[in-house]
Amino acid sequence: MTTTTAQRISLQSPEYLCCSVPHLLGFHPVDSAVLLWLVDGVIELAQRIDLPASNHDREPWLDAVWGHQAAPRADEVLVVLVPPATVPPATDPQVALTEVGAWIADTARRRGPVLRDVIVLDHDRWRSLLCTDLTCCPPAGNPINAMVRAEVAAEFAYVGSAPLPARANVLAAFDTDPMGVAEVMATGVLARGPVQACRLEPWRDRMLANLLDWVAQPNAADPAHRCAHLLRALRDIRVRDTLLWEIGHVDRESLMRSQGQLARLMRMAPPGDVAPVATCVGLCAWLLGDGVRAATAAQLALTDDPSYRMALILQASVQAGLPPSEWQRAMAGLSREICRHGDQGGDANPEDDAL
């Protein structure tokens, strides 16, 4: 989900873990169960799910939690329960959280993996539901040390992870920019017909070079005319696949720059041109371990084009809880040449997905 150093600091203690959860998710959760599935002591997946609405939802909720692909691979799981921001009068959220914690403990005993801890995080206080020592974990919880919070924030800031106030803020960051869309459409570039066959390969090479130069620039503001050309280029499967191959072979910092640039381009994409760029944004997010943004981008792509194959693959991978390493393993079997020219070389049908 983050760099190895940040993962280590997350797992130092329950207090460090509670401070790390917003950074691991990208936002501050409420009314949530956050499960960290561990393989050999390393976070394989950070999974967030809404708390069950009632006891009647117990079995479907547990099936949804344990349905992730990470569950059978993990050897340990850590759980953090966060109550709703507001609760009905005369309702004690701690009782409900304790019951959910008991469900999780029972399921872990039956299905595995080993349950390391179940922690309740309520504002700035935490307590373990597995600890029976009231001097260690009193019912009111333990206050989170401000120095621990600052240390965790500094470590995650180093790897570029700044949590947003709420999940809604993550989604809002992908909202369409109506003025940008209008400016892109006004260029007329996206209304042009297909590139002539005799010019197709040089055009692909030129647009790839343009895209790779552009995604490497942090916070670059580009004129609508250039954005229109980039969106038109991403319609081409060979261009898109080769860009994704390149993105899959860069370091984390470069990947974050690429995601930021592509997300800005996505907000300026008119209907009909959202799917390719949104899919690229989602792949970047998935490789960064950001399931929320990956799922959001995949949904935006499928809203634009319900049959867009790469977005369907991305959505299924995120929903199944597949780790980014799955994409990296898939990419290891492909050369740049295959992405650029297809399995047989030469032109590929632009309707076929190579990856």
Phi, psi and omega per residue, in radians:
M1 nan -0.552 3.118
T2 -2.505 -2.910 3.098
T3 -1.262 2.852 -3.130
T4 -1.046 -0.687 3.141
T5 -1.083 -0.794 3.135
A6 -1.139 -0.617 3.080
Q7 -1.116 -0.737 -3.132
R8 -1.077 -0.740 -3.129
I9 -1.172 -0.542 3.120
S10 -1.102 -0.565 -2.998
L11 -1.770 0.188 -3.115
Q12 -1.129 -0.703 -3.079
S13 -2.865 2.886 3.076
P14 -0.975 -0.635 -3.128
E15 -1.134 -0.792 3.099
Y16 -1.118 -0.688 3.137
L17 -1.075 -0.807 -3.134
C18 -1.047 -0.681 3.126
C19 -1.249 -0.430 -3.088
S20 -1.467 -0.442 -3.029
V21 -0.922 -0.840 3.121
P22 -1.048 -0.595 3.132
H23 -1.253 -0.663 3.136
L24 -1.158 -0.616 -3.123
L25 -1.536 -0.496 -3.056
G26 1.679 -0.010 3.121
F27 -2.798 2.887 3.121
H28 -1.495 2.003 -3.071
P29 -1.409 2.652 2.939
V30 -2.391 2.732 3.119
D31 0.852 0.873 -2.957
S32 -2.426 2.643 2.853
A33 -1.931 2.212 3.116
V34 -1.983 2.100 -3.126
L35 -1.978 2.211 3.080
L36 -1.843 1.924 -3.134
W37 -1.564 2.173 -3.024
L38 -1.946 2.426 3.020
V39 -2.185 2.040 -3.099
D40 0.948 0.675 3.068
G41 1.386 0.114 -3.139
V42 -1.998 2.440 3.141
I43 -1.199 2.005 3.097
E44 -1.482 -0.670 -3.092
L45 -2.731 2.377 2.963
A46 -1.810 1.995 -3.062
Q47 -1.939 2.228 3.067
R48 -2.014 2.376 3.113
I49 -2.492 2.521 3.082
D50 -1.032 2.538 3.046
L51 -1.114 2.605 3.130
P52 -1.130 2.505 -3.083
A53 -1.269 -0.528 -3.102
S54 -2.792 3.031 3.104
N55 -1.077 -0.467 -3.125
H56 -1.150 -0.367 -3.110
D57 -1.569 0.098 -2.985
R58 -0.966 -1.034 -3.034
E59 -1.162 -0.809 3.083
P60 -1.041 -0.657 -3.124
W61 -1.158 -0.801 3.135
L62 -1.132 -0.648 3.095
D63 -1.119 -0.667 3.114
A64 -1.146 -0.711 -3.141
V65 -1.133 -0.859 -3.077
W66 -1.445 0.000 3.130
G67 -1.382 -0.219 3.128
H68 -1.160 2.550 3.112
Q69 -1.088 -0.397 -3.134
A70 -1.192 -0.504 -3.045
A71 -1.031 -0.899 -3.133
P72 -1.231 -0.366 3.140
R73 -1.459 -0.482 -3.010
A74 -1.288 2.633 3.015
D75 -1.848 -0.242 3.060
E76 -2.523 2.753 3.040
V77 -2.448 2.421 3.050
L78 -1.994 2.411 -3.078
V79 -2.189 2.334 3.041
V80 -2.130 2.165 3.134
L81 -1.861 2.238 -3.111
V82 -2.087 2.131 -3.083
P83 -1.243 2.905 3.066
P84 -1.103 2.764 3.120
A85 -1.162 -0.641 3.105
T86 -2.295 2.558 3.140
V87 -2.273 2.672 3.116
P88 -1.066 2.674 3.103
P89 -0.993 2.574 3.108
A90 1.127 0.319 3.108
T91 -1.892 2.302 3.105
D92 -1.814 1.825 -3.092
P93 -1.116 -0.432 -3.118
Q94 -1.138 -0.595 3.117
V95 -1.130 -0.790 3.133
A96 -1.116 -0.704 -3.140
L97 -1.159 -0.680 3.102
T98 -1.080 -0.672 3.122
E99 -1.173 -0.755 3.089
V100 -1.073 -0.721 3.094
G101 -1.047 -0.653 3.104
A102 -1.181 -0.677 3.074
W103 -1.027 -0.818 -3.092
I104 -1.111 -0.761 -3.130
A105 -1.086 -0.741 3.135
D106 -1.136 -0.734 -3.138
T107 -1.157 -0.694 3.119
A108 -1.116 -0.636 3.108
R109 -1.146 -0.628 -3.099
R110 -1.444 -0.692 -3.005
R111 -1.864 -0.339 -2.982
G112 1.377 3.001 -0.086
P113 -1.375 -2.926 3.104
V114 -1.137 2.280 3.107
L115 -1.538 1.952 -3.107
R116 -1.321 -0.730 3.141
D117 -2.957 2.739 2.966
V118 -2.193 2.038 -3.019
I119 -2.030 2.380 3.005
V120 -1.705 2.175 3.107
L121 -1.976 1.896 -3.111
D122 -2.115 1.750 -3.064
H123 1.015 -2.002 -3.073
D124 -1.833 0.432 3.140
R125 -2.304 2.629 -3.136
W126 -2.439 2.697 2.998
R127 -2.684 2.647 3.115
S128 -1.639 2.294 3.089
L129 -1.374 -0.238 3.127
L130 -1.619 -0.163 -3.132
C131 -1.592 2.215 -3.136
T132 -1.747 -0.004 3.136
D133 -1.521 1.880 -3.077
L134 -1.198 -0.348 3.060
T135 -1.321 -0.448 3.108
C136 -1.509 -0.803 -3.091
C137 -2.256 1.364 3.139
P138 -1.157 2.751 -3.123
P139 -0.971 -0.556 -3.141
A140 -1.365 -0.158 3.136
G141 1.495 2.978 3.113
N142 -1.821 2.405 3.094
P143 -1.208 2.533 3.093
I144 -1.478 2.226 -3.120
N145 -1.179 2.279 -3.119
A146 -1.077 -0.558 3.138
M147 -1.212 -0.643 3.090
V148 -1.132 -0.767 3.120
R149 -1.038 -0.743 -3.138
A150 -1.163 -0.685 3.139
E151 -1.127 -0.762 3.124
V152 -1.135 -0.767 3.138
A153 -1.059 -0.698 3.141
A154 -1.150 -0.692 3.141
E155 -1.153 -0.754 3.141
F156 -1.284 -0.533 3.071
A157 -1.073 -0.576 -3.136
Y158 -1.102 -0.597 -3.141
V159 -1.695 0.130 2.996
G160 1.458 0.481 -3.115
S161 -1.959 1.868 3.126
A162 -2.040 1.977 -3.083
P163 -1.223 2.492 3.058
L164 -1.515 2.830 -3.067
P165 -1.034 -0.625 -3.076
A166 -2.712 2.900 3.140
R167 -1.039 -0.598 -3.138
A168 -1.071 -0.550 3.120
N169 -1.181 -0.575 3.088
V170 -1.112 -0.802 -3.119
L171 -1.166 -0.658 -3.111
A172 -1.140 -0.492 -3.132
A173 -1.153 -0.271 3.135
F174 -1.767 0.103 -3.119
D175 -1.049 2.532 3.108
T176 -1.112 2.496 3.052
D177 -1.714 1.692 -3.033
P178 -1.003 -0.693 -3.138
M179 -1.157 -0.721 3.113
G180 -1.112 -0.712 3.102
V181 -1.062 -0.793 -3.133
A182 -1.080 -0.712 -3.135
E183 -1.155 -0.700 3.124
V184 -1.129 -0.775 -3.131
M185 -1.145 -0.585 -3.110
A186 -1.170 -0.341 3.131
T187 -1.209 -0.435 -3.107
G188 1.388 -0.054 -3.083
V189 -1.120 -0.710 -3.069
L190 -1.293 -0.207 3.115
A191 -1.552 -0.084 -3.123
R192 -1.233 2.704 3.115
G193 -1.337 -3.116 -3.139
P194 -1.068 2.673 3.072
V195 -1.230 2.404 -3.130
Q196 -1.063 2.504 -3.068
A197 -0.971 -0.677 -3.102
C198 -1.200 -0.333 -3.123
R199 -1.880 -0.014 -2.955
L200 -1.123 -0.840 -3.072
E201 -1.151 -0.806 3.064
P202 -1.054 -0.646 3.113
W203 -1.112 -0.769 3.111
R204 -1.036 -0.804 -3.141
D205 -1.079 -0.750 -3.130
R206 -1.118 -0.762 -3.107
M207 -1.234 -0.598 3.064
L208 -1.101 -0.790 3.108
A209 -1.065 -0.699 3.118
N210 -1.116 -0.805 3.140
L211 -1.103 -0.788 -3.097
L212 -1.152 -0.636 3.063
D213 -1.165 -0.691 -3.071
W214 -1.234 -0.757 -3.118
V215 -1.203 -0.320 -3.141
A216 -1.438 -0.110 -3.095
Q217 -1.677 2.081 -3.132
P218 -1.270 2.264 3.033
N219 0.958 0.639 -3.122
A220 -1.398 2.293 3.067
A221 -1.736 2.155 -3.060
D222 -2.057 2.631 3.103
P223 -1.141 2.732 -3.103
A224 -1.019 -0.580 -3.106
H225 -1.090 -0.753 3.129
R226 -1.199 -0.724 3.116
C227 -1.037 -0.687 3.121
A228 -1.103 -0.744 3.106
H229 -1.119 -0.678 3.129
L230 -1.144 -0.741 3.112
L231 -1.121 -0.703 3.114
R232 -1.114 -0.671 3.136
A233 -1.127 -0.661 -3.096
L234 -1.246 -0.209 3.004
R235 -1.127 -0.493 -3.069
D236 -1.418 2.142 -3.073
I237 -1.051 -0.692 -3.119
R238 -1.142 -0.686 3.094
V239 -1.169 -0.842 -3.123
R240 -1.049 -0.830 -3.089
D241 -1.117 -0.678 3.139
T242 -1.217 -0.645 3.044
L243 -1.061 -0.780 3.139
L244 -1.134 -0.619 3.077
W245 -1.087 -0.791 3.139
E246 -1.110 -0.765 -3.133
I247 -1.090 -0.585 -3.140
G248 -1.279 -0.052 -3.107
H249 -2.140 0.469 3.124
V250 -2.020 2.948 3.129
D251 -1.370 3.011 -3.048
R252 -1.051 -0.742 -3.111
E253 -1.078 -0.758 3.123
S254 -1.159 -0.643 3.122
L255 -1.126 -0.694 3.108
M256 -1.132 -0.689 3.088
R257 -1.099 -0.751 3.137
S258 -1.067 -0.765 -3.140
Q259 -1.083 -0.759 -3.138
G260 -1.078 -0.755 3.136
Q261 -1.152 -0.796 -3.116
L262 -1.174 -0.590 3.103
A263 -1.149 -0.676 3.075
R264 -1.124 -0.697 3.109
L265 -1.152 -0.678 -3.137
M266 -1.054 -0.674 -3.114
R267 -1.172 -0.349 3.139
M268 -1.745 0.066 -3.077
A269 -1.421 2.233 3.076
P270 -1.255 2.824 3.046
P271 -0.927 2.394 -3.096
G272 1.702 -0.300 3.104
D273 -2.153 0.194 -3.137
V274 -1.376 -0.689 -2.977
A275 -0.969 -0.869 -3.105
P276 -1.086 -0.817 -3.085
V277 -1.265 -0.639 3.112
A278 -1.119 -0.656 3.094
T279 -1.108 -0.715 3.091
C280 -1.111 -0.710 3.078
V281 -1.058 -0.796 -3.133
G282 -1.105 -0.687 3.091
L283 -1.104 -0.733 3.079
C284 -1.027 -0.815 -3.126
A285 -1.085 -0.728 3.139
W286 -1.092 -0.774 3.123
L287 -1.110 -0.483 3.087
L288 -1.454 -0.033 -3.126
G289 1.401 0.316 -3.085
D290 -1.775 1.534 -3.075
G291 -1.171 -0.564 -3.121
V292 -1.115 -0.882 -3.140
R293 -1.200 -0.637 3.114
A294 -1.078 -0.797 -3.140
A295 -1.166 -0.681 3.130
T296 -1.120 -0.786 -3.138
A297 -1.137 -0.705 3.119
A298 -1.089 -0.700 3.124
Q299 -1.162 -0.677 3.080
L300 -1.081 -0.711 3.130
A301 -1.104 -0.758 -3.086
L302 -1.319 -0.448 3.008
T303 -1.144 -0.656 3.120
D304 -1.288 -0.708 -3.131
D305 -2.549 1.672 -3.063
P306 -1.042 -0.312 -3.109
S307 -1.802 0.159 -3.072
Y308 -1.193 1.920 -2.895
R309 -1.089 -0.774 -3.100
M310 -1.125 -0.626 3.095
A311 -1.173 -0.639 3.080
L312 -1.109 -0.723 3.101
I313 -1.116 -0.769 3.133
L314 -1.088 -0.832 -3.122
Q315 -1.051 -0.779 3.136
A316 -1.102 -0.665 -3.135
S317 -1.159 -0.756 -3.141
V318 -1.173 -0.776 -3.121
Q319 -1.124 -0.562 3.127
A320 -1.402 -0.143 3.137
G321 1.335 0.429 3.105
L322 -1.187 2.372 3.131
P323 -1.324 2.797 3.120
P324 -0.992 -0.446 -3.137
S325 -1.039 -0.454 3.099
E326 -1.108 -0.744 3.091
W327 -1.133 -0.728 -3.117
Q328 -1.126 -0.638 3.087
R329 -1.163 -0.689 3.109
A330 -1.117 -0.735 -3.125
M331 -1.187 -0.485 -3.134
A332 -1.103 -0.429 3.135
G333 -1.572 0.047 -3.136
L334 -2.078 2.419 3.040
S335 -1.634 2.835 3.059
R336 -1.061 -0.606 -3.117
E337 -1.099 -0.697 3.118
I338 -1.154 -0.741 3.115
C339 -1.112 -0.653 -3.073
R340 -1.317 -0.677 -3.012
H341 -2.071 -0.130 -3.091
G342 1.559 3.007 -3.067
D343 -1.073 -0.607 -3.045
Q344 -1.719 -0.019 -3.062
G345 1.398 2.864 3.130
G346 1.310 -2.837 -3.099
D347 -1.250 2.517 3.048
A348 -1.963 2.687 3.048
N349 -1.088 2.104 -3.096
P350 -1.119 -0.169 3.088
E351 -1.521 -0.184 -3.084
D352 -1.676 2.392 3.048
D353 -1.585 2.223 -3.125
A354 -1.441 -0.542 -3.040
L355 -1.554 nan nan
